Amino acid sequence: MVPPTSLFAQVLKLVERSVFARIVHEHGAEKHAKGFGCWDQFVSMLFCQMGAAHSLGEISGGLKTAIGKLNHLGLSEAPAKSTLAYANSKRPWQVYQAVFNHLLLNCQAEASRHKRKFRFKNPLYSLDSTTIDLCITVFNWAKFRRTKGAIKLHLLLAHLGYLPSWGLVTDGKVHDVKVAQKLEFPADSIVVADRAYLDFDLLARWTFQCVWWVTRAKTNMAYKVVKNLPVPQGGNILKDQLIRLTGFHSRKSYPKEIRRVVIWDNEHERELVFLTNHMGFAASTVAAIYKERWQIELFFKALKQNLHVKSFVGTSENAVQTQIWTALIAMLLLKFLQLKSQFGWSLTNLAAMLRMNLLTYRDLWAWLDEPFKVPRLEATENQLALIPT
């Protein structure tokens, strides 16, 4: 049976209107609004993300063509380009950050029902950032280099469900370590990060907070071997050692022992050196944890390929933040649909197929499980018999 609303309208129902209204009220986002509310802005920007609209004109025009479907989206009319541009530049982007945090709880609850990749029960997180280049003459607030502008999206990926669990947008000059120093993790968590986060003051703080970490070693790191641990024969584990740092500053920052694991990468024919403060895992598990960090790279790739974060429909910092946070909300919604589906979607295929069917009238959950099945049509009323004249 064909439902009375579009797939887009059914996706929007995953965002509770009462919660959305409470968030808007807490931020005073509609204090001076006249007609065009935050929900209208949210629907428009989510249409920008899921419908692949590349400009204000495409957002406005795309919604205007949805004749008879706007009421189901909670809109009375499609926004004018100037109205949406003004809202993006003035409405606080923190509203959409709060909506993201609310949706994250629902996604985490769904992800907890799925099987873990590793046997250990510790929460596993990957921390990284991606740089988005901007034109410095247009985005003059996005400082990076003298002749180049950029922003950084710092992200924490929870590996249970591969969900983005925290994000921060800064200008391109902010160093990754400065952002990481502000983060707090639950005790017994495992954080995996690349060499950009190899700061021994940071790692010492995580160790003091009972947070486990895995990272790559730099080639110029000064250390001495305290103990050589047994290495399995016939595998790719070359060394498993306990070391102490010998550099003046590094030794002062991190006086404790560190575990150093060296493996042979057959694919690229090179040695890889990992550092961790976890002494109980097998060396192969330490290597597998770092390999799992690649999932955050895949997340950034999917975000840039399937959603609208490389070019922007507004030039102010507020407009850019709004667009990025609505993109992260769209990613959470896609992840939630992927987790709920029995079809086995890849994220890219799900985003593409949903984009093609965004305003079609299908049952969302039936479509997710059987996207290529023709929906059954049912007559809503009896047809009148023809009477010969």
C-alpha positions, 0 to 999 in steps of 0.5 A: 500500500502506498503511504500518504507521505514521501520518503523525505517526510518519513525521514523527517519524522525521525526528528521529534518536533517537540524536542526540536521546538524545545531546542529552538526555545532554549537557544532563542533562535526564533526570537525575532522570526517572522514567518520563516521558522527554524524548522523551515530552515532545517527542512530546507538545509536537509533537502540541500544535503539529501537532495544534492542541491548545490545552491540557494536557487536549487533548494528553493526551486526544488522545494517549489516543484514539490507541489502538494508535498510541502505540508507533509514536510511541515512547510507552508511554502518553499523559502525564497533564496534571500529568506534562507540566506538570511536565516543561515547567516543569523540563526544560531548554528548551535541549534543544529549541533543540539539536534545532532546530539539528540539524534546521536542517542537514538542512533547509539541505542540502535547500534548497541543491538549490533555485533561488535567487531572486536571481542573486548567490550571497551568503547573504541573511538577514532579521532581525526580531522579533515581540511576543507579548502575555501577561497580566502577572499570570500571566506575571509574569516577562515584563516589558514595561509596567507593566500589560502583559506580553509576550515577543519572538521575535527571528528570523533568516530565511535566504532560501534555503528561507525557513528560520528559522536562529536564534532568541531569546526575550526579555521584551518590553522588550529592544530589537532592536538589543541582540539584533542586536549579539550576532549574527555573520554569515559574511563576504559575507552580506547582512542586510536589516532594518527601521528598528528596527535602524538603529543606526550602531554596529551597521552599522559593525561589520557593515561592518568584518566584511565583511557587506553590509546593506540597511535603511530610512532614518529621516526625520530622518537628517542627511546630505550628498550626496557624489555623485549616481549615474546613474539609469535613465530611465523606472523607479521609481528616483528617486535613487541617491546616495553620502552621508556622515552629518553628525550628531555621533554618527552621523558618529562611529559611521559615518564612511564613505560610505553609498549612498542609494537612493530609489524611488517606491512606486506601490502606496502612492504614496510615496517609499521611502528605502533605505540600504546599504553595497553599492556594486555592486548596481543600485539596483533590486536594492537595492530588491528585496532590501528588498522580500524582507524581507517574507518574514520578516513572512509567516513570523511570520504563518504561525507564529502562524496555523498553530502554537500560539505565541499562548497557552501550556499553561504559565506558567513561563518554561521552559514558554513557551520549550519551547513556542516551540522546539517550534513552531520545530521543527514549522515546520522539519519543515513547511518540510522536507516542503514542500521535498521535495514535488512537489505545490506546497503552500502552508505553510498548506495543508500544515499544515492537511492534515497536521493533519487526517491526522496519525494516519491510515495513509498513506505520507508521501512518496506523500501529500505528492506526491499528497494526494488520491489514494486509496492502493492496498490490498493483502491481507496474507494469503489469505482462507480459502475458505468451506466449505458445511456 
